Amino acid sequence: MSTPTQKHTKSRKNIRRGPRHLKKISLGECPKCKKPIRPHTACAFCGSYKGQAAVKVRVPKSLRKAKKQEKPKK
């Protein structure tokens, strides 16, 4: 393997790397809960897709415990 004989300038390097930039993610709005979601995917918060229930959303254990503690005892 040989070493480069001439230096590549910053502009030449940046021109070469130009197409590799990250693109913005376009976000839509969930029709049910109004949270931002990626297009053509089910909502991670309410589990709906195009206004209908599609995925069963699991509630984390930490939130489940908090709900149980809030309920008053009879």
C-alpha positions in Angstrom: 0.0 0.0 0.0 1.4 3.4 -0.9 0.9 6.7 0.8 -0.8 9.6 -1.0 1.6 11.8 -2.8 -0.5 15.0 -2.7 -2.9 16.4 -0.1 -6.6 16.5 -0.8 -8.0 20.0 0.0 -10.8 20.5 2.5 -13.2 21.5 -0.3 -12.4 18.4 -2.4 -13.0 16.2 0.7 -16.3 18.0 1.4 -17.5 17.7 -2.2 -16.8 14.0 -2.1 -18.7 13.7 1.2 -21.6 15.9 0.2 -24.2 13.3 -0.8 -23.7 11.5 2.5 -25.6 14.1 4.6 -28.5 13.2 6.8 -32.0 14.1 5.6 -34.8 15.4 7.8 -37.5 12.9 8.8 -40.9 14.0 7.8 -43.4 13.6 10.6 -47.2 13.4 10.4 -49.8 13.7 13.1 -51.6 10.8 14.6 -55.4 11.3 14.0 -56.3 9.8 17.3 -53.8 11.2 19.9 -52.3 14.1 17.8 -48.7 13.0 18.6 -46.0 13.2 15.9 -45.4 9.9 14.0 -43.6 8.8 10.9 -45.8 8.3 7.8 -47.1 4.9 7.0 -46.5 3.5 10.5 -48.7 2.7 13.5 -48.6 5.1 16.4 -46.3 4.0 19.2 -48.4 5.9 21.8 -52.0 4.7 21.1 -51.4 1.9 18.6 -53.7 3.2 15.9 -53.1 3.3 12.1 -55.3 5.4 9.9 -57.6 6.0 12.8 -58.2 2.3 13.6 -56.7 0.1 16.3 -53.8 -1.8 14.8 -51.3 -2.6 17.5 -51.7 -3.4 21.2 -49.5 -1.0 23.1 -47.9 -2.3 26.3 -47.7 0.0 29.3 -44.3 -0.1 31.1 -44.3 -1.7 34.6 -43.3 1.6 36.2 -46.4 3.3 34.9 -48.6 0.3 35.8 -47.5 0.5 39.4 -48.2 4.2 39.5 -51.7 3.6 38.3 -52.3 1.0 40.9 -51.2 3.3 43.7 -53.5 6.1 42.6 -56.6 4.0 43.0 -58.3 4.5 46.4 -58.8 1.4 48.5 -62.4 0.5 49.6 
